[in-house]
Amino acid sequence: MQRDLDQSPRVRIDYELMAEIAARFAREAEAVRAARTQLGYCFEALRAGDWIGPGARAFEAEMAHEVLPALGRM
């Protein structure tokens, strides 16, 4: 089967739907930012002395070196 080289595939876009999807992504991005900010406040409270001991040090290391960087990449 040979394709006619003069014909390009057609792409149809529902611009209203695309605007809706973009708005949904923006709302979700804001929710993620808000959750990240709240998590940061809670983490800082724990680091400031609200939690002490070996479990606290392990948690702090994992949050600082794994969880927060991963959230930043999202």
All heavy atoms as a GROMACS GRO file, in nm:
protein
  582
    1MET      N    1   0.085  -0.118   0.000
    1MET     CA    2   0.000   0.000   0.000
    1MET      C    3   0.090   0.124   0.000
    1MET      O    4   0.176   0.139   0.084
    1MET     CB    5  -0.089  -0.003   0.124
    1MET     CG    6  -0.173   0.119   0.130
    1MET     SD    7  -0.298   0.146   0.250
    1MET     CE    8  -0.318   0.041   0.370
    2GLN      N    9   0.069   0.212  -0.096
    2GLN     CA   10   0.150   0.332  -0.107
    2GLN      C   11   0.067   0.452  -0.066
    2GLN      O   12  -0.048   0.468  -0.107
    2GLN     CB   13   0.199   0.347  -0.251
    2GLN     CG   14   0.298   0.458  -0.265
    2GLN     CD   15   0.355   0.461  -0.406
    2GLN    OE1   16   0.306   0.394  -0.495
    2GLN    NE2   17   0.457   0.541  -0.424
    3ARG      N   18   0.126   0.535   0.016
    3ARG     CA   19   0.057   0.654   0.066
    3ARG      C   20   0.076   0.768  -0.032
    3ARG      O   21   0.184   0.788  -0.086
    3ARG     CB   22   0.117   0.691   0.201
    3ARG     CG   23   0.046   0.802   0.267
    3ARG     CD   24   0.099   0.820   0.407
    3ARG     NE   25   0.053   0.949   0.453
    3ARG     CZ   26   0.117   1.028   0.534
    3ARG    NH1   27   0.230   0.990   0.583
    3ARG    NH2   28   0.068   1.143   0.568
    4ASP      N   29  -0.030   0.842  -0.052
    4ASP     CA   30  -0.023   0.960  -0.138
    4ASP      C   31   0.060   1.066  -0.067
    4ASP      O   32   0.023   1.114   0.040
    4ASP     CB   33  -0.164   1.010  -0.167
    4ASP     CG   34  -0.165   1.126  -0.267
    4ASP    OD1   35  -0.056   1.167  -0.311
    4ASP    OD2   36  -0.274   1.171  -0.300
    5LEU      N   37   0.173   1.103  -0.122
    5LEU     CA   38   0.264   1.196  -0.056
    5LEU      C   39   0.212   1.339  -0.052
    5LEU      O   40   0.263   1.422   0.023
    5LEU     CB   41   0.401   1.193  -0.125
    5LEU     CG   42   0.474   1.059  -0.117
    5LEU    CD1   43   0.605   1.067  -0.195
    5LEU    CD2   44   0.500   1.021   0.026
    6ASP      N   45   0.111   1.369  -0.130
    6ASP     CA   46   0.055   1.504  -0.131
    6ASP      C   47  -0.040   1.527  -0.014
    6ASP      O   48  -0.075   1.641   0.015
    6ASP     CB   49  -0.019   1.532  -0.262
    6ASP     CG   50   0.078   1.538  -0.380
    6ASP    OD1   51   0.196   1.572  -0.357
    6ASP    OD2   52   0.035   1.511  -0.492
    7GLN      N   53  -0.085   1.421   0.050
    7GLN     CA   54  -0.179   1.436   0.161
    7GLN      C   55  -0.107   1.426   0.295
    7GLN      O   56  -0.034   1.332   0.319
    7GLN     CB   57  -0.287   1.329   0.156
    7GLN     CG   58  -0.393   1.356   0.054
    7GLN     CD   59  -0.508   1.257   0.071
    7GLN    OE1   60  -0.488   1.144   0.108
    7GLN    NE2   61  -0.628   1.306   0.046
    8SER      N   62  -0.131   1.525   0.378
    8SER     CA   63  -0.078   1.524   0.514
    8SER      C   64  -0.187   1.473   0.607
    8SER      O   65  -0.306   1.491   0.580
    8SER     CB   66  -0.040   1.664   0.558
    8SER     OG   67   0.044   1.724   0.465
    9PRO      N   68  -0.148   1.413   0.719
    9PRO     CA   69  -0.250   1.375   0.815
    9PRO      C   70  -0.317   1.501   0.871
    9PRO      O   71  -0.253   1.605   0.887
    9PRO     CB   72  -0.174   1.300   0.924
    9PRO     CG   73  -0.031   1.326   0.900
    9PRO     CD   74  -0.016   1.378   0.761
   10ARG      N   75  -0.442   1.490   0.899
   10ARG     CA   76  -0.516   1.605   0.953
   10ARG      C   77  -0.523   1.594   1.104
   10ARG      O   78  -0.543   1.487   1.159
   10ARG     CB   79  -0.659   1.607   0.897
   10ARG     CG   80  -0.662   1.640   0.753
   10ARG     CD   81  -0.802   1.656   0.706
   10ARG     NE   82  -0.801   1.684   0.564
   10ARG     CZ   83  -0.907   1.697   0.491
   10ARG    NH1   84  -1.026   1.685   0.546
   10ARG    NH2   85  -0.896   1.724   0.364
   11VAL      N   86  -0.506   1.708   1.166
   11VAL     CA   87  -0.516   1.717   1.311
   11VAL      C   88  -0.628   1.815   1.341
   11VAL      O   89  -0.627   1.928   1.292
   11VAL     CB   90  -0.384   1.766   1.374
   11VAL    CG1   91  -0.399   1.784   1.523
   11VAL    CG2   92  -0.270   1.671   1.340
   12ARG      N   93  -0.721   1.769   1.420
   12ARG     CA   94  -0.831   1.857   1.460
   12ARG      C   95  -0.822   1.880   1.609
   12ARG      O   96  -0.799   1.787   1.685
   12ARG     CB   97  -0.965   1.793   1.424
   12ARG     CG   98  -0.983   1.781   1.276
   12ARG     CD   99  -1.116   1.720   1.246
   12ARG     NE  100  -1.123   1.699   1.101
   12ARG     CZ  101  -1.235   1.686   1.037
   12ARG    NH1  102  -1.350   1.688   1.101
   12ARG    NH2  103  -1.235   1.669   0.906
   13ILE      N  104  -0.842   2.004   1.647
   13ILE     CA  105  -0.831   2.040   1.788
   13ILE      C  106  -0.958   2.110   1.832
   13ILE      O  107  -1.005   2.203   1.766
   13ILE     CB  108  -0.710   2.133   1.811
   13ILE    CG1  109  -0.581   2.058   1.778
   13ILE    CG2  110  -0.707   2.184   1.954
   13ILE    CD1  111  -0.457   2.142   1.788
   14ASP      N  112  -1.009   2.067   1.943
   14ASP     CA  113  -1.121   2.135   2.008
   14ASP      C  114  -1.059   2.236   2.104
   14ASP      O  115  -1.013   2.201   2.212
   14ASP     CB  116  -1.207   2.032   2.083
   14ASP     CG  117  -1.328   2.094   2.152
   14ASP    OD1  118  -1.324   2.216   2.182
   14ASP    OD2  119  -1.424   2.021   2.177
   15TYR      N  120  -1.053   2.362   2.063
   15TYR     CA  121  -0.983   2.464   2.140
   15TYR      C  122  -1.046   2.489   2.276
   15TYR      O  123  -0.975   2.518   2.374
   15TYR     CB  124  -0.971   2.594   2.060
   15TYR     CG  125  -0.871   2.580   1.947
   15TYR    CD1  126  -0.914   2.555   1.817
   15TYR    CD2  127  -0.735   2.588   1.972
   15TYR    CE1  128  -0.822   2.539   1.714
   15TYR    CE2  129  -0.643   2.574   1.870
   15TYR     CZ  130  -0.687   2.548   1.741
   15TYR     OH  131  -0.596   2.533   1.640
   16GLU      N  132  -1.177   2.477   2.286
   16GLU     CA  133  -1.242   2.493   2.417
   16GLU      C  134  -1.198   2.382   2.512
   16GLU      O  135  -1.167   2.407   2.628
   16GLU     CB  136  -1.394   2.491   2.402
   16GLU     CG  137  -1.453   2.620   2.351
   16GLU     CD  138  -1.606   2.615   2.347
   16GLU    OE1  139  -1.666   2.547   2.431
   16GLU    OE2  140  -1.661   2.681   2.258
   17LEU      N  141  -1.195   2.260   2.461
   17LEU     CA  142  -1.151   2.148   2.543
   17LEU      C  143  -1.004   2.163   2.582
   17LEU      O  144  -0.965   2.134   2.695
   17LEU     CB  145  -1.173   2.016   2.469
   17LEU     CG  146  -1.136   1.889   2.545
   17LEU    CD1  147  -1.214   1.878   2.676
   17LEU    CD2  148  -1.163   1.767   2.457
   18MET      N  149  -0.921   2.209   2.490
   18MET     CA  150  -0.779   2.230   2.521
   18MET      C  151  -0.763   2.337   2.630
   18MET      O  152  -0.679   2.324   2.719
   18MET     CB  153  -0.702   2.271   2.395
   18MET     CG  154  -0.691   2.160   2.293
   18MET     SD  155  -0.608   2.014   2.354
   18MET     CE  156  -0.441   2.074   2.363
   19ALA      N  157  -0.843   2.441   2.625
   19ALA     CA  158  -0.838   2.545   2.728
   19ALA      C  159  -0.880   2.488   2.863
   19ALA      O  160  -0.820   2.520   2.966
   19ALA     CB  161  -0.926   2.663   2.689
   20GLU      N  162  -0.981   2.402   2.862
   20GLU     CA  163  -1.028   2.336   2.984
   20GLU      C  164  -0.918   2.248   3.043
   20GLU      O  165  -0.892   2.249   3.164
   20GLU     CB  166  -1.148   2.248   2.950
   20GLU     CG  167  -1.265   2.261   3.044
   20GLU     CD  168  -1.381   2.177   2.992
   20GLU    OE1  169  -1.461   2.229   2.913
   20GLU    OE2  170  -1.387   2.059   3.032
   21ILE      N  171  -0.852   2.173   2.957
   21ILE     CA  172  -0.744   2.085   3.002
   21ILE      C  173  -0.628   2.167   3.058
   21ILE      O  174  -0.571   2.134   3.162
   21ILE     CB  175  -0.697   1.993   2.886
   21ILE    CG1  176  -0.809   1.893   2.852
   21ILE    CG2  177  -0.567   1.922   2.921
   21ILE    CD1  178  -0.786   1.817   2.723
   22ALA      N  179  -0.593   2.276   2.992
   22ALA     CA  180  -0.486   2.363   3.039
   22ALA      C  181  -0.521   2.422   3.176
   22ALA      O  182  -0.435   2.429   3.265
   22ALA     CB  183  -0.460   2.475   2.939
   23ALA      N  184  -0.646   2.461   3.194
   23ALA     CA  185  -0.689   2.516   3.323
   23ALA      C  186  -0.682   2.410   3.432
   23ALA      O  187  -0.640   2.438   3.545
   23ALA     CB  188  -0.831   2.571   3.312
   24ARG      N  189  -0.718   2.288   3.396
   24ARG     CA  190  -0.710   2.177   3.493
   24ARG      C  191  -0.566   2.152   3.534
   24ARG      O  192  -0.536   2.134   3.652
   24ARG     CB  193  -0.770   2.051   3.429
   24ARG     CG  194  -0.843   1.965   3.529
   24ARG     CD  195  -0.904   1.843   3.464
   24ARG     NE  196  -1.014   1.878   3.376
   24ARG     CZ  197  -1.067   1.795   3.288
   24ARG    NH1  198  -1.020   1.673   3.274
   24ARG    NH2  199  -1.168   1.832   3.212
   25PHE      N  200  -0.474   2.152   3.437
   25PHE     CA  201  -0.332   2.136   3.469
   25PHE      C  202  -0.283   2.249   3.559
   25PHE      O  203  -0.206   2.226   3.653
   25PHE     CB  204  -0.248   2.131   3.342
   25PHE     CG  205  -0.228   1.993   3.288
   25PHE    CD1  206  -0.298   1.951   3.177
   25PHE    CD2  207  -0.139   1.906   3.347
   25PHE    CE1  208  -0.280   1.824   3.125
   25PHE    CE2  209  -0.120   1.779   3.298
   25PHE     CZ  210  -0.191   1.737   3.186
   26ALA      N  211  -0.326   2.371   3.532
   26ALA     CA  212  -0.285   2.485   3.615
   26ALA      C  213  -0.335   2.470   3.758
   26ALA      O  214  -0.261   2.498   3.853
   26ALA     CB  215  -0.336   2.615   3.553
   27ARG      N  216  -0.460   2.426   3.774
   27ARG     CA  217  -0.514   2.405   3.910
   27ARG      C  218  -0.437   2.296   3.983
   27ARG      O  219  -0.405   2.310   4.101
   27ARG     CB  220  -0.662   2.368   3.903
   27ARG     CG  221  -0.754   2.485   3.873
   27ARG     CD  222  -0.901   2.451   3.895
   27ARG     NE  223  -0.946   2.335   3.820
   27ARG     CZ  224  -0.994   2.337   3.696
   27ARG    NH1  225  -1.001   2.453   3.631
   27ARG    NH2  226  -1.035   2.228   3.636
   28GLU      N  227  -0.407   2.188   3.914
   28GLU     CA  228  -0.332   2.079   3.976
   28GLU      C  229  -0.191   2.124   4.012
   28GLU      O  230  -0.139   2.088   4.118
   28GLU     CB  231  -0.329   1.957   3.885
   28GLU     CG  232  -0.464   1.889   3.870
   28GLU     CD  233  -0.523   1.840   4.000
   28GLU    OE1  234  -0.447   1.790   4.087
   28GLU    OE2  235  -0.645   1.851   4.016
   29ALA      N  236  -0.128   2.201   3.926
   29ALA     CA  237   0.006   2.252   3.955
   29ALA      C  238   0.004   2.340   4.079
   29ALA      O  239   0.094   2.331   4.164
   29ALA     CB  240   0.060   2.330   3.835
   30GLU      N  241  -0.097   2.422   4.092
   30GLU     CA  242  -0.110   2.507   4.211
   30GLU      C  243  -0.132   2.423   4.336
   30GLU      O  244  -0.076   2.451   4.442
   30GLU     CB  245  -0.222   2.609   4.193
   30GLU     CG  246  -0.238   2.703   4.310
   30GLU     CD  247  -0.108   2.776   4.348
   30GLU    OE1  248  -0.033   2.815   4.258
   30GLU    OE2  249  -0.083   2.792   4.469
   31ALA      N  250  -0.212   2.319   4.326
   31ALA     CA  251  -0.236   2.230   4.440
   31ALA      C  252  -0.106   2.160   4.482
   31ALA      O  253  -0.079   2.146   4.603
   31ALA     CB  254  -0.344   2.127   4.406
   32VAL      N  255  -0.027   2.120   4.386
   32VAL     CA  256   0.101   2.056   4.417
   32VAL      C  257   0.194   2.157   4.485
   32VAL      O  258   0.261   2.125   4.584
   32VAL     CB  259   0.167   1.997   4.290
   32VAL    CG1  260   0.311   1.957   4.315
   32VAL    CG2  261   0.086   1.879   4.240
   33ARG      N  262   0.197   2.280   4.433
   33ARG     CA  263   0.281   2.384   4.495
   33ARG      C  264   0.238   2.409   4.639
   33ARG      O  265   0.321   2.420   4.729
   33ARG     CB  266   0.274   2.514   4.416
   33ARG     CG  267   0.372   2.520   4.301
   33ARG     CD  268   0.381   2.661   4.242
   33ARG     NE  269   0.259   2.701   4.174
   33ARG     CZ  270   0.228   2.668   4.050
   33ARG    NH1  271   0.310   2.594   3.980
   33ARG    NH2  272   0.117   2.709   3.994
   34ALA      N  273   0.107   2.417   4.663
   34ALA     CA  274   0.056   2.442   4.798
   34ALA      C  275   0.091   2.325   4.891
   34ALA      O  276   0.132   2.348   5.006
   34ALA     CB  277  -0.095   2.463   4.794
   35ALA      N  278   0.076   2.203   4.843
   35ALA     CA  279   0.110   2.087   4.925
   35ALA      C  280   0.259   2.084   4.955
   35ALA      O  281   0.301   2.053   5.067
   35ALA     CB  282   0.067   1.958   4.854
   36ARG      N  283   0.341   2.119   4.856
   36ARG     CA  284   0.486   2.122   4.875
   36ARG      C  285   0.524   2.227   4.978
   36ARG      O  286   0.609   2.206   5.064
   36ARG     CB  287   0.554   2.150   4.741
   36ARG     CG  288   0.700   2.183   4.744
   36ARG     CD  289   0.784   2.070   4.801
   36ARG     NE  290   0.926   2.099   4.796
   36ARG     CZ  291   0.992   2.165   4.891
   36ARG    NH1  292   0.930   2.211   4.996
   36ARG    NH2  293   1.122   2.184   4.880
   37THR      N  294   0.460   2.343   4.972
   37THR     CA  295   0.486   2.449   5.069
   37THR      C  296   0.448   2.405   5.209
   37THR      O  297   0.525   2.423   5.305
   37THR     CB  298   0.409   2.577   5.031
   37THR    OG1  299   0.456   2.620   4.902
   37THR    CG2  300   0.431   2.688   5.132
   38GLN      N  301   0.330   2.345   5.224
   38GLN     CA  302   0.284   2.297   5.355
   38GLN      C  303   0.377   2.189   5.408
   38GLN      O  304   0.412   2.189   5.526
   38GLN     CB  305   0.141   2.242   5.344
   38GLN     CG  306   0.082   2.198   5.476
   38GLN     CD  307   0.067   2.312   5.575
   38GLN    OE1  308   0.041   2.426   5.538
   38GLN    NE2  309   0.087   2.284   5.701
   39LEU      N  310   0.420   2.099   5.322
   39LEU     CA  311   0.514   1.994   5.362
   39LEU      C  312   0.646   2.056   5.409
   39LEU      O  313   0.703   2.013   5.509
   39LEU     CB  314   0.539   1.900   5.245
   39LEU     CG  315   0.634   1.783   5.271
   39LEU    CD1  316   0.579   1.691   5.378
   39LEU    CD2  317   0.658   1.707   5.142
   40GLY      N  318   0.689   2.159   5.340
   40GLY     CA  319   0.812   2.229   5.380
   40GLY      C  320   0.800   2.290   5.519
   40GLY      O  321   0.893   2.281   5.600
   41TYR      N  322   0.685   2.352   5.548
   41TYR     CA  323   0.664   2.410   5.681
   41TYR      C  324   0.667   2.303   5.789
   41TYR      O  325   0.730   2.320   5.894
   41TYR     CB  326   0.529   2.483   5.688
   41TYR     CG  327   0.521   2.610   5.606
   41TYR    CD1  328   0.402   2.646   5.546
   41TYR    CD2  329   0.630   2.695   5.590
   41TYR    CE1  330   0.392   2.762   5.470
   41TYR    CE2  331   0.621   2.811   5.515
   41TYR     CZ  332   0.502   2.844   5.456
   41TYR     OH  333   0.492   2.959   5.382
   42CYS      N  334   0.600   2.192   5.764
   42CYS     CA  335   0.597   2.083   5.862
   42CYS      C  336   0.737   2.025   5.881
   42CYS      O  337   0.779   1.996   5.994
   42CYS     CB  338   0.500   1.974   5.818
   42CYS     SG  339   0.329   2.027   5.816
   43PHE      N  340   0.809   2.007   5.772
   43PHE     CA  341   0.944   1.952   5.779
   43PHE      C  342   1.034   2.045   5.859
   43PHE      O  343   1.112   2.000   5.944
   43PHE     CB  344   0.997   1.930   5.637
   43PHE     CG  345   1.137   1.878   5.631
   43PHE    CD1  346   1.174   1.763   5.699
   43PHE    CD2  347   1.234   1.943   5.557
   43PHE    CE1  348   1.303   1.713   5.693
   43PHE    CE2  349   1.363   1.895   5.550
   43PHE     CZ  350   1.398   1.780   5.618
   44GLU      N  351   1.025   2.174   5.834
   44GLU     CA  352   1.108   2.270   5.907
   44GLU      C  353   1.076   2.269   6.056
   44GLU      O  354   1.166   2.282   6.139
   44GLU     CB  355   1.095   2.410   5.848
   44GLU     CG  356   1.163   2.425   5.714
   44GLU     CD  357   1.311   2.386   5.716
   44GLU    OE1  358   1.382   2.421   5.812
   44GLU    OE2  359   1.354   2.320   5.621
   45ALA      N  360   0.949   2.253   6.092
   45ALA     CA  361   0.911   2.246   6.233
   45ALA      C  362   0.976   2.124   6.298
   45ALA      O  363   1.027   2.132   6.412
   45ALA     CB  364   0.760   2.240   6.249
   46LEU      N  365   0.976   2.012   6.230
   46LEU     CA  366   1.040   1.892   6.283
   46LEU      C  367   1.191   1.912   6.296
   46LEU      O  368   1.251   1.873   6.398
   46LEU     CB  369   1.010   1.771   6.194
   46LEU     CG  370   0.866   1.724   6.192
   46LEU    CD1  371   0.848   1.611   6.092
   46LEU    CD2  372   0.820   1.681   6.330
   47ARG      N  373   1.251   1.973   6.197
   47ARG     CA  374   1.396   1.998   6.200
   47ARG      C  375   1.434   2.094   6.311
   47ARG      O  376   1.546   2.089   6.364
   47ARG     CB  377   1.444   2.055   6.067
   47ARG     CG  378   1.443   1.956   5.955
   47ARG     CD  379   1.486   2.019   5.827
   47ARG     NE  380   1.630   2.043   5.831
   47ARG     CZ  381   1.697   2.095   5.731
   47ARG    NH1  382   1.635   2.132   5.621
   47ARG    NH2  383   1.826   2.112   5.740
   48ALA      N  384   1.342   2.184   6.346
   48ALA     CA  385   1.371   2.286   6.448
   48ALA      C  386   1.367   2.229   6.589
   48ALA      O  387   1.389   2.301   6.686
   48ALA     CB  388   1.272   2.402   6.435
   49GLY      N  389   1.336   2.098   6.602
   49GLY     CA  390   1.340   2.039   6.736
   49GLY      C  391   1.211   1.974   6.781
   49GLY      O  392   1.204   1.922   6.892
   50ASP      N  393   1.108   1.976   6.698
   50ASP     CA  394   0.982   1.912   6.737
   50ASP      C  395   0.993   1.760   6.738
   50ASP      O  396   0.907   1.692   6.791
   50ASP     CB  397   0.869   1.954   6.643
   50ASP     CG  398   0.820   2.095   6.671
   50ASP    OD1  399   0.874   2.160   6.763
   50ASP    OD2  400   0.727   2.141   6.601
   51TRP      N  401   1.099   1.707   6.678
   51TRP     CA  402   1.121   1.563   6.678
   51TRP      C  403   1.271   1.541   6.690
   51TRP      O  404   1.349   1.599   6.614
   51TRP     CB  405   1.068   1.504   6.548
   51TRP     CG  406   1.068   1.354   6.538
   51TRP    CD1  407   1.076   1.265   6.642
   51TRP    CD2  408   1.058   1.276   6.419
   51TRP    NE1  409   1.071   1.137   6.594
   51TRP    CE2  410   1.060   1.140   6.457
   51TRP    CE3  411   1.048   1.308   6.285
   51TRP    CZ2  412   1.053   1.037   6.366
   51TRP    CZ3  413   1.040   1.204   6.194
   51TRP    CH2  414   1.041   1.070   6.234
   52ILE      N  415   1.312   1.461   6.786
   52ILE     CA  416   1.455   1.436   6.807
   52ILE      C  417   1.480   1.286   6.813
   52ILE      O  418   1.388   1.207   6.832
   52ILE     CB  419   1.507   1.504   6.935
   52ILE    CG1  420   1.428   1.458   7.058
   52ILE    CG2  421   1.499   1.656   6.922
   52ILE    CD1  422   1.485   1.506   7.190
   53GLY      N  423   1.605   1.249   6.792
   53GLY     CA  424   1.644   1.109   6.802
   53GLY      C  425   1.687   1.052   6.668
   53GLY      O  426   1.685   1.120   6.566
   54PRO      N  427   1.725   0.923   6.671
   54PRO     CA  428   1.775   0.862   6.547
   54PRO      C  429   1.670   0.855   6.437
   54PRO      O  430   1.702   0.870   6.318
   54PRO     CB  431   1.819   0.722   6.590
   54PRO     CG  432   1.781   0.705   6.732
   54PRO     CD  433   1.733   0.835   6.785
   55GLY      N  434   1.545   0.832   6.471
   55GLY     CA  435   1.438   0.829   6.370
   55GLY      C  436   1.422   0.964   6.304
   55GLY      O  437   1.402   0.974   6.183
   56ALA      N  438   1.435   1.070   6.383
   56ALA     CA  439   1.423   1.206   6.330
   56ALA      C  440   1.537   1.235   6.234
   56ALA      O  441   1.516   1.294   6.127
   56ALA     CB  442   1.423   1.307   6.444
   57ARG      N  443   1.659   1.192   6.269
   57ARG     CA  444   1.774   1.216   6.181
   57ARG      C  445   1.760   1.139   6.050
   57ARG      O  446   1.790   1.191   5.942
   57ARG     CB  447   1.903   1.180   6.253
   57ARG     CG  448   1.940   1.282   6.361
   57ARG     CD  449   2.080   1.259   6.415
   57ARG     NE  450   2.097   1.130   6.482
   57ARG     CZ  451   2.066   1.107   6.611
   57ARG    NH1  452   2.016   1.204   6.685
   57ARG    NH2  453   2.086   0.988   6.664
   58ALA      N  454   1.712   1.016   6.058
   58ALA     CA  455   1.693   0.936   5.936
   58ALA      C  456   1.584   0.997   5.848
   58ALA      O  457   1.599   1.006   5.726
   58ALA     CB  458   1.656   0.792   5.972
   59PHE      N  459   1.476   1.041   5.912
   59PHE     CA  460   1.366   1.105   5.837
   59PHE      C  461   1.416   1.233   5.770
   59PHE      O  462   1.389   1.257   5.652
   59PHE     CB  463   1.250   1.136   5.932
   59PHE     CG  464   1.141   1.215   5.868
   59PHE    CD1  465   1.048   1.153   5.786
   59PHE    CD2  466   1.131   1.351   5.889
   59PHE    CE1  467   0.946   1.226   5.726
   59PHE    CE2  468   1.029   1.425   5.829
   59PHE     CZ  469   0.937   1.362   5.748
   60GLU      N  470   1.489   1.314   5.845
   60GLU     CA  471   1.540   1.440   5.791
   60GLU      C  472   1.632   1.415   5.671
   60GLU      O  473   1.620   1.483   5.568
   60GLU     CB  474   1.617   1.516   5.899
   60GLU     CG  475   1.671   1.647   5.851
   60GLU     CD  476   1.746   1.723   5.959
   60GLU    OE1  477   1.726   1.695   6.079
   60GLU    OE2  478   1.824   1.812   5.922
   61ALA      N  479   1.719   1.316   5.681
   61ALA     CA  480   1.810   1.286   5.570
   61ALA      C  481   1.732   1.241   5.448
   61ALA      O  482   1.760   1.286   5.336
   61ALA     CB  483   1.909   1.178   5.613
   62GLU      N  484   1.632   1.155   5.467
   62GLU     CA  485   1.555   1.107   5.352
   62GLU      C  486   1.474   1.219   5.289
   62GLU      O  487   1.467   1.231   5.166
   62GLU     CB  488   1.462   0.993   5.394
   62GLU     CG  489   1.391   0.930   5.278
   62GLU     CD  490   1.316   0.803   5.315
   62GLU    OE1  491   1.335   0.749   5.424
   62GLU    OE2  492   1.236   0.760   5.230
   63MET      N  493   1.414   1.303   5.372
   63MET     CA  494   1.337   1.415   5.318
   63MET      C  495   1.428   1.511   5.241
   63MET      O  496   1.395   1.552   5.130
   63MET     CB  497   1.268   1.492   5.432
   63MET     CG  498   1.146   1.424   5.488
   63MET     SD  499   1.010   1.412   5.371
   63MET     CE  500   0.957   1.580   5.363
   64ALA      N  501   1.541   1.544   5.300
   64ALA     CA  502   1.630   1.644   5.241
   64ALA      C  503   1.699   1.593   5.114
   64ALA      O  504   1.719   1.670   5.020
   64ALA     CB  505   1.736   1.688   5.342
   65HIS      N  506   1.730   1.464   5.109
   65HIS     CA  507   1.810   1.413   4.998
   65HIS      C  508   1.731   1.334   4.895
   65HIS      O  509   1.782   1.310   4.785
   65HIS     CB  510   1.925   1.328   5.050
   65HIS     CG  511   2.016   1.404   5.141
   65HIS    ND1  512   2.096   1.507   5.097
   65HIS    CD2  513   2.038   1.396   5.274
   65HIS    CE1  514   2.164   1.558   5.199
   65HIS    NE2  515   2.130   1.493   5.308
   66GLU      N  516   1.610   1.292   4.929
   66GLU     CA  517   1.532   1.212   4.834
   66GLU      C  518   1.394   1.270   4.805
   66GLU      O  519   1.360   1.296   4.689
   66GLU     CB  520   1.518   1.068   4.885
   66GLU     CG  521   1.652   0.996   4.892
   66GLU     CD  522   1.637   0.855   4.943
   66GLU    OE1  523   1.535   0.791   4.911
   66GLU    OE2  524   1.729   0.810   5.014
   67VAL      N  525   1.315   1.291   4.908
   67VAL     CA  526   1.175   1.330   4.888
   67VAL      C  527   1.162   1.472   4.831
   67VAL      O  528   1.098   1.490   4.728
   67VAL     CB  529   1.095   1.316   5.020
   67VAL    CG1  530   0.952   1.365   5.002
   67VAL    CG2  531   1.096   1.170   5.067
   68LEU      N  532   1.222   1.569   4.897
   68LEU     CA  533   1.207   1.707   4.851
   68LEU      C  534   1.268   1.729   4.712
   68LEU      O  535   1.206   1.796   4.629
   68LEU     CB  536   1.263   1.805   4.954
   68LEU     CG  537   1.188   1.807   5.088
   68LEU    CD1  538   1.254   1.903   5.186
   68LEU    CD2  539   1.041   1.842   5.070
   69PRO      N  540   1.386   1.674   4.684
   69PRO     CA  541   1.437   1.688   4.545
   69PRO      C  542   1.344   1.623   4.442
   69PRO      O  543   1.324   1.678   4.333
   69PRO     CB  544   1.573   1.619   4.550
   69PRO     CG  545   1.616   1.629   4.691
   69PRO     CD  546   1.490   1.616   4.770
   70ALA      N  547   1.286   1.509   4.476
   70ALA     CA  548   1.193   1.443   4.383
   70ALA      C  549   1.069   1.529   4.360
   70ALA      O  550   1.021   1.541   4.247
   70ALA     CB  551   1.153   1.306   4.436
   71LEU      N  552   1.019   1.591   4.467
   71LEU     CA  553   0.904   1.680   4.453
   71LEU      C  554   0.939   1.801   4.368
   71LEU      O  555   0.856   1.849   4.290
   71LEU     CB  556   0.851   1.725   4.588
   71LEU     CG  557   0.776   1.621   4.668
   71LEU    CD1  558   0.742   1.676   4.808
   71LEU    CD2  559   0.650   1.577   4.597
   72GLY      N  560   1.060   1.850   4.382
   72GLY     CA  561   1.104   1.963   4.303
   72GLY      C  562   1.110   1.931   4.155
   72GLY      O  563   1.091   2.019   4.069
   73ARG      N  564   1.137   1.806   4.122
   73ARG     CA  565   1.144   1.767   3.982
   73ARG      C  566   1.006   1.744   3.921
   73ARG      O  567   0.993   1.736   3.800
   73ARG     CB  568   1.227   1.638   3.968
   73ARG     CG  569   1.374   1.658   3.997
   73ARG     CD  570   1.455   1.534   3.964
   73ARG     NE  571   1.418   1.416   4.038
   73ARG     CZ  572   1.469   1.379   4.155
   73ARG    NH1  573   1.562   1.454   4.212
   73ARG    NH2  574   1.430   1.269   4.215
   74MET      N  575   0.905   1.732   4.003
   74MET     CA  576   0.770   1.705   3.950
   74MET      C  577   0.717   1.821   3.871
   74MET      O  578   0.725   1.931   3.897
   74MET     CB  579   0.672   1.673   4.062
   74MET     CG  580   0.682   1.531   4.103
   74MET     SD  581   0.568   1.477   4.232
   74MET     CE  582   0.420   1.565   4.212
   0.00000   0.00000   0.00000
